[in-house]
Structures are given as structure tokens and as C-alpha cells.
Amino acid sequence: MEFTLEHLYYLIYACALMGCFGHGYTAGYHV
């Protein structure tokens, strides 16, 4: 499986669904 931008966006989307973005911004981490 090759690593593409679509794959990256999918990982970010899955991360957002798990609430990673909410905790991430609090910690100063954003994609």
C-alpha cells in the first residue's frame, strides 16, 4: 500500500472522529 495524501487525510479524519483534535489543540498540537 502506497502512502498518499488521501491516506493521510483518512488518518486525520479518523483521528478527528476519535476526538484527537479536541485534545490536540489544547496541547498545542494541530495538523
C-alpha positions as CSV (number, residue, x, y, z in Angstrom):
1,M,0.0,0.0,0.0
2,E,1.5,3.3,-1.0
3,F,1.3,6.3,1.2
4,T,-0.7,9.1,-0.4
5,L,-2.3,12.4,0.7
6,E,-5.7,10.6,0.6
7,H,-4.3,8.1,3.1
8,L,-3.0,10.9,5.2
9,Y,-6.4,12.7,5.1
10,Y,-8.1,9.5,6.1
11,L,-5.9,9.1,9.1
12,I,-6.5,12.7,10.2
13,Y,-10.3,12.2,9.7
14,A,-10.2,9.1,11.8
15,C,-8.2,10.9,14.4
16,A,-10.8,13.7,14.5
17,L,-13.6,11.2,14.9
18,M,-11.9,9.9,18.0
19,G,-11.7,13.3,19.5
20,C,-8.0,13.7,18.9
21,F,-8.4,17.2,17.5
22,G,-10.1,18.5,20.7
23,H,-7.4,17.3,22.9
24,G,-4.7,18.1,20.4
25,Y,-5.5,21.8,20.2
26,T,-5.4,22.0,24.0
27,A,-1.9,20.6,24.0
28,G,-0.8,22.9,21.2
29,Y,-0.7,20.1,18.6
30,H,-2.5,20.6,15.3
31,V,-2.1,19.1,11.8
